[in-house]
Amino acid sequence: MNEWDLPGGGASPEDRAHRLQRDAGSAPSDNVTQPEPIIKDLGVTMSGLPSFTFSYVNHSGVLMIRSVVPLRIFFGTSLYYTEPQWLMEAFDLDRNANRTFAMNKINKH
């Protein structure tokens, strides 16, 4: 197993960018710009895992505010989203259960 076998490569986004440049045969540059994070202002749960709050339109069209700890993002289907799309599986802090959210329905709170 090497550094690329672990989720996230076990390193920060900046470290991964430098490794990608190194593996591609170019030296790291101070001119490399990092993409803006999609999710900002992460909170931290009591377990130390990052959490965040967002507004969400569920499969029935109801707007809700959700606070979650993300577990994984994947392309696929779920019980309520039968068309393949980007989904986030997360632990819902208010419902105390795992839930799946369609990424295209997540909005800034």
N, C-alpha and C positions, 0 to 999 in steps of 0.2 A: 504494500500500500504506500502511495506517495502523497504529497500535499494536495494533489488534485482529486484524490479519492474521497476526501472528506467534504461534507456540505460546507460551502463557502470557502473551501481550501484552508480552513483554520486560520484565516488572516483577514486583515481589514481590506476594504475595497482598494485603497491606495497600494497596499502590498501586492494584491492580486494583479493590479494594473502594471506594476513594475515587473512582476514575474512574467506576465504575458509579453511585455516588451523584451525582456531578457530571452525568453524562449523563442521569440521571433527574430532574435539576432540584433536588436537595436538597444542602445543604451537608454536608461531612463532619462527623461527630459523634464525640466521644470516647466516646459510649455504644454505638458499634457494636462488637459482640463478634465476634471471629473464631472460626470453627469449629475444634475441636481437630483437629490433623493426624491422619490415619489411621495414617501410618507415622512413627514417631519414631526418634531416634537413628540418623540416616543416617551411614554411614561415607563415606569418599571413596577412590576407586580411584587408582592411580598416574596415570591419565589426567586426574584431577580430577573425574570424574563421580561423582555420589552412588551409593552401593551400600547394600544392607541385607540382613539375614539373617532368614529366617522358616521356620516349619515348614509343611509342605505335604503334603496327601494327594493323591497322583497319581491318574490315571484308573483304575489297577488297585487302588486302595485302600491303597497302601503309603505310610506316613508317612516323610517325608524332611526334612532340614534343607537349605535352599537359600540361597546367597548370590548376589545378582544386581545388575545395573545396569538399572533400568527403561528401556525404550525408548519404549513407548506403551501406553495403556490404550484398549481399544475394545470395542464391543458387536458380537459376531459369532460365528463358528464356527471350528473348527480341525480338524485331522486326528483328534484324539482327543476333542474336545468338539463333537459334531455338532448339539447343540441351541443356538440362539442364547442367549448370555449374556455377561456382562462378563468380558473376558480381558485379561491383561497380557502383552505381548511384552517379553522381557528378555534381556540377555546373561547367561548362567549362568557365574559365575566359576570354579566347580569343573569344569564340563564344557567350558568354553572354546567355547561355542556359543550361538546364540540358541535360546530356548525360549519356549513359550506356556503361561501358567498361568491356571487358572480362578480369578477373584478370590474366589469363595465358598469356596475350599479353602485360602486363605492364612490362617495363624494366627500369632499372636505367638510368637516363639521364646524 
